[in-house]
Amino acid sequence: MNSPGLSSTSFSAIEQEVGEWWLAALQENMLQVGAEERRIAMENGFFHQGIPAITVITDGGWSKRTHKHSYNALGGVAIIIGQATKNFCI
């Protein structure tokens, strides 16, 4: 294709921009899902010491090793699922 590669500076700038967009989208999603779970808890009278109580299912992980190499990832993955709505945040 005879196209030049991407410089590390350009790659880092794009990675930063995508990371900021991804963080904003995740935060917005988490607030929306949390508000819906809170509303349902209040409608059903689920409170703990006067605070709406919601139940969530969570899981997460990170890369510790790869095949024939020692490796510790700087980041990981996680998911939170609201019990009432079955909506999730990654």
N, C-alpha and C positions, 0 to 999 in steps of 0.2 A: 504494500500500500504506500510505501515511501512517505510515511508521515512521521514527524518528529515525536519523541516521547515527551511526557509531561515532566517539567522540572519539579524538584522537591518543594520549592517555594510555592509554586502554583498548586501543587497537590495539597500542601498544608493549608493554603488559603481556602481551597474548595472544601476540604475536610472540616475546617472550622465553621464555614458557612452552613454546611449541611448539618453539622452537629448542633448549632444554635437553632436551626429550623426544627430539627427533630426534638430537641428539648422543649421548645415552645409548644409543639403539637402534643407531646406526651403530657405536659403539665395541663394543658387545656382539656385533654381527654380525661385525665384523672380527676380534675375538678368537676366535670360534668357527670361522670359516673358516680363519684362520691356524693354529689348533691342528690342524685336520684336515689341512691341507697339510703341516704339520710331521710329523704322525704318518706320513703316506704317504712322505715323504722318508726318515724313519728306517727304515721297513720296507724300502724299496728301497736303502738304503745310500748315499743321496745326502748327502754331507757336504762342507763346505769348512772346513778347519782345525778339525775337530772339532765344527762347528756344523751342524745340519741345514740343507741348502740347498734352497730352493724356487724355482720359476720362476713369475713373474707377468707378465701383460700389462697395461699401463696406458695410459690416455689421459685427457686433460683439456682444459679450455678455459675461456674467459671472454669476456664481451661487450666488445668494444673499440669498436665503432661500431654505430649503428643508421641506418636510412634517413634521409638528409639531416641527421643530427645527429652531433656529436662526443660520445662517451660512453665512459667507462671504468667498468666494474662494480667494486663493492667485493668481490664474491665470484665464485666460479666453480663449475665442475662437474668431477668426476673419477670414474674407475671403475678398479678393480683386479680382475682376474680371475685366479684360481689355475689354473695349467695342469693340475694333476692332477685337481682336482675340478670344474673349470669353474664353481665358485661365484664370486660377485662381491660386492664392496662398493662402494657409491656414495658 
